[in-house]
């Protein structure tokens, strides 16, 4: 409905009513105009009706939705199922062209506009989350691992002689396979134990660079988001080393956008040294379906090189999902989520009535369990809390016959527990460590897992069993 159509509508319906509808329509259009003018995430979230209006306006700009269109070419956006068409808001053409995932499609002005706006809004969110100096980014319809591979393949053209990637170890398969898939040999640098934390061994990283030669190293592949007691890599020091030897630096920031600590590390690393690109997952940071990532960097030309390395066009689904999500939340909504997340881990959130993670830490430290345990102090972890780790002491060797005798006491236990106990007897003797779901082995005796545990706490059952002859 444009102004002319509203004027015509006044001949059919009362003019005062039509003007009310026209004003409501202008309210939606005003929000859309601000988005197009600024290219930033709106401060306040949009209603679903505004978002759907905007997406429908984009869809009618694509050639497959032209009235009277009869597509006879190769790429005409044909879809057999109307359900599939509605699922994608009839934005069928995808994004990019054969030579560049960020290129404009002649037949899909609406989808191209969607792609450009999404990248612009996401860039605004990355700056809001803490990386103020990021220059460019784009959404790629691949998860984090394949997105890292795309970065490595782009660097191959800049460093054709390189064979190795320096990689401070993190036990996560996709990071390792990303390097292998790209055709490079990972040089694994073991972390060093400092207190309770596993931290980057900077001396070994620099020694490996000198041994292999800087020209033979594609990049340093570091990590921010990880599970304790492994803590984020020393990004500032690694960035300084990369700048010193003129070696590219790629950061796996899979979970990092939601963490102010991780984003601060990236910002500082780029300030004092060299970070060429950092990759983050869409589903982990923006609560959308799996299948997308953000590749960002501080050199716009290098980010553009990565986008041009993507072969062919791409699905617009990840871009559509994250744009809808950010328009729904708005900048204020996303900042609120970041604040809540920080409060839940560090006890500094606005809602102090919520059970923050430090409270869990205190409760775990005071939890009475029969086996020795302690909390590992991981102050450099993004959660800023101690990670819980149970340390099991050596137990005397227990024969399988003794365990089988213990199983006779399980006749009153639920069937799944009895089955689990039987499966345990088939395992090798060395696999009996401290305790299992069905049987607790303490000192020289076996504590059966019975119905008693359903109505009493473990400490009560343990105390009763220990006192019994």
FENSULZI-V533143 format. One line per field, one symbol per residue. burial: + if it has 16 or more other ideal C-beta (glycine too) atoms within 10 Angstrom, else -. Layout:
BEGIN
burial->???
END
This chain:
BEGIN
burial->-----+--+--------+---+-----+--++--+----+++--++---++-+++--++-+++++---------+-+-------+--++++++++++--++++-+-+++++++++++++++++++++++++--+-++++++++++++++++++++---+--+-+++++++-+-+++-++--+-+-++-+-+----+++++++-+++-++--+----++++++++++-+++++++++++++++--+-++++++++++++++++++++++++--++++++++++++++-+--++++++++---++++++-++--+++++++++++++++-+++-++---+--+++++++-+------+++--+--------+----+--+-++++++++-------+--+----+--++--+--+---++-++--+-------+-+++-+++++---+++++--+-------++--+----
END
